């Protein structure tokens, strides 16, 4: 689209997020982290683990550590830096290791996870250790195929802050215990998607709009196997919501995206999401 002079959309920052799922005692559960209130974006919100894709996530060294390195015969997915970032962010934020040991090609057991988390997690978070160094030191492989594309959301072009976020679905590592990082998030919990949606509907659990719709999609499954099967069979439609109306604007998303909801009113949006149009866009486009 050609924009009028005086307005250029903010670049959408690449980001990755993971819906880690397990079979709980009463059904399917997903891991949620509560973002620290000191964070500038989505502070205090329950979200899926994830974050920005760093330039280092695209390094050749990390590519060689994947299961799509040219020696396995598997075709490299175009979104591989997003998947690398997703694995890294999960370790930083939850302590869970979704990488596999190089020799036996297994996910680390809890004792090894604890050792790696104690030795490297905070250093990685603080930038004192690179992810590629951690992978090399620990002898890990990055199983990109373990992360199944679940959704793809891009913030509208008129918005003041934008992300290009790919969401992945993954079975939580068996026998590993998650823990908050104490920096970006202070609390984490396993919740049933249906319970989170019921709490939102009752007005007691705020959720970001993409988070809620992803939970709606996930809630159609009763088990991990069911969720993985449904996701494998569902094409990913990139969602860039369209901003419509004046005053109390609405978001419109394509029906073919398959979330079961196509229009979001102000009621559907968390307060920080209601600033749909940037001041620059309002001025340049006379909105």
N, C-alpha and C positions, 0 to 999 in steps of 0.2 A: 504494500500500500504506500502511496505517496502522501507524506504528511506536509502540512503547510509550513512555511518558513517560521522559525521560532520554536518548533517542537520536534524533538527526536526522542523516541521511546527509550527508556532506560534498558540497558542490556539485561537479559534474564540470566542470572547466575546459575550455572549447572549444579544440581544437587541430587543426592540419592538417599532413599529411605527404605527401610526394610520392615515388613510385617513378619515378625518371627512368631510362629505358631506351634502349639503343642496340644495334645489331647489331655484335657484335665478331667477331674472326677465327675464334672457335670457337663462336659462337652468341650467344644473347641475354645481355646484361649489364645490371646495375642498379647505380646509384651508391649507395655506402654511406659514411657518415661515422662516424668513431670519436669518441665524445663525450669531452671532456676529463675527466680524473679529478678535477678540481676541481668538477665539476658535482654538485649535490645529488641529481639523479635520473638513473638509468641511466648513471652515470659509467663510462667505459671501454668502453661497449657499442657494437657496430656497429648503426647504425640508419639509417633513411631520413631525408633532410633534412626538417626541419619544426620546429614549435614552437607556442606559444600564439597564439590569435586575439586581437589587441589591440582595444581599443575603437575606435582610430583606423582599423582595417581596415574599419569599417562606415561610414566618412565618405561624405557625398554627393559630395565631390570625386573620390574613388576610384571610386564607382559611375559617375560621368559619364565616367571614363576607360576603362570596360570596353566590351566588344563587345555588351553587353546594356543599353545606356543609354536605351532607348526610341526612339532614332532609327534603329536597325538592323532593327526588326521582330522581333527575337528575344525570346523570353520569358525574363525574369530568373530564374535558378535560385535556389531558396530558400536554398541554401548559399553564396551569392556571397561573404559575408565570409570564409568558410573558404578559398575559392579565392584571394581577394586575399591572405590571410595566407600561403597556400602559395607564391605567386609571390614575396612579400617574403622569406620565410624561405629559399627556395632561393638568392636573391641574397645574403643575409646569410651563409649558411653555406657556399656553394660558389662564389659569384661568378658563377654562370650567370644569364643574363637570359632569362626566359621571357616577357617582355613584347615587344611588337612596335613598330617605329617607326611614328609616326603617319602619315607621308606614303606610304611604300611598303608598309606593313603586312607588313614582314618582321622576322624575328628579327635582332637586331644581329649583325654580323660580329665576329670575334675582336678586331680592332683597336679597334672601338668599345666592345666589352665591357671590354677592358683599361682604356680611358680612363675609363669610368664607374665601374669598380671602384676604380681608384686615387683618383678624386675623391670618391666618395660612400659606398663600402661601409663603411668604418670609422665614418664619421660617422653613418650610419644605425644601425649596430650599437650605438653609444654613446648614441643618442638625441639627438644634436646636429642631426639632420636627419630630418624626417618622410618617410614613404614617399610621401605625396601630393605633397610638394615635389619629391622626386626624379623622380617620374613627370612632373610639370609641366616641370621644368627640362630633362629629357632628351627631352621630346616623345614619350613612350611611351604605348602603349595596352595594356590588360590583357585578353588573349584568354582569357576564362574557359572557352570551349569547348575550348581545347587541353588542359584538365585533365579527364580522364575519371574519374568516381567508380569507385573500385576496392573499397573496404571501409569499414565504419563500426563502430568499437569503442567501447563505453562501459564504463568500469571498474565492477565490482560495487558496489552501494550500501553493502555492509558494509565496504568497503576504506577504509584510512586516507587514501589519496591517490587522487583520481579524475580521469580525463580523458574528454572526449567528443571522440574523434579521428576525423576523416574522412581517409581515405587516397585519393590520386588517382594515376592512371597518366598519364604524359606522355612523349612522345618527347623525348629530350634535344636541346637546341639544336644544330644542325649547325655544326661548325667552331668551337665555343666550348670553351675549356679550363677545367675546374673546378680550384679550389684551396681548401684549408682556410682557415677564418677566423682560426685561431690563438688563438681565444678559447673558443668553445663546443666546437669540435672541432679536433684537432691533426693529423688524418690523414683522407684519403678515398681511396677506390679503387673501380674498376669490377670487379665480380665476377659470375660466372655464378651464378644462383640454385641450380643443382644442386650447385655446388662448396661454397657456403655451407652447404647442408643436409647434405652429406656430412661437412663439417668439424664441424658440430654433432653429428651422429650418432656421430662418432669421439671426441667429447669434447674437441676442441681449439678450438672456436669457440662461446663462449656467445652465445645469442640470446634476446631477450625473446620471450615466448610469441606475442603478436600479430605481431611481426616474422617469426618462423619460419613461422607459418601463412600470412601474406601471401606469403612466399617460396615456400611449397608451391603456392599458387594460381598464382603467376607462372611457376613452373617447368614448368607444363603447356604453355607456349608455347615455340616454337623461334626465333621471329623477332619483331621489333617489330610488324610487320603482324599476325602471328598473335596476339600479346598484346592488341593493340588490338581486334581482331575478337572475341576471346573475351570481353573485358571488356564490350564494347558489347552483347553478347548475354546477359550474366549479370546478373540482378537483384541489387540490393544489399539484403542482409538485415542489419539492425542487430544486432550481437552484444553483449549484456550478459551475460557469463558468470555462471552460477549457482554459488554456493559450496555444496557438499554435504559431508556427513560431519563427523566430529569428529577432533580430533588432527591427523593429516596429511590435511587437507582436499583436495578435488579441485575442479576447475572443469569445468562442463558447458556446452557451447555447442550451439545448435540445428543439427541435421543439415542443414536447408535452407539454412544459411549457405554450404554448398558447399566447406568447406575440407578435407573428407576425414577429419577428426578431430573427435570430439565430446566427449571426456573428456581432461582434462589432470591427470596425477598430479603429485606433488612432483618426480618426475624430469624432467617436462616444463618445469618452471618454474625460472627463474633465482632465486638466493637472495633477492634483494630482492622478488621476486614471491610468495614463500612466506608472507609476512605478509599473508595474505588478509583477515583480519578485524581491524578496529581494536580497541584496548583499550576504547574507549567502547561499541562494539557488543557485545563480549564481556560487559561488565558489565551493560548494560541488557537484553540478550537472554538473559543467563545461559548463554552458550555455552562 
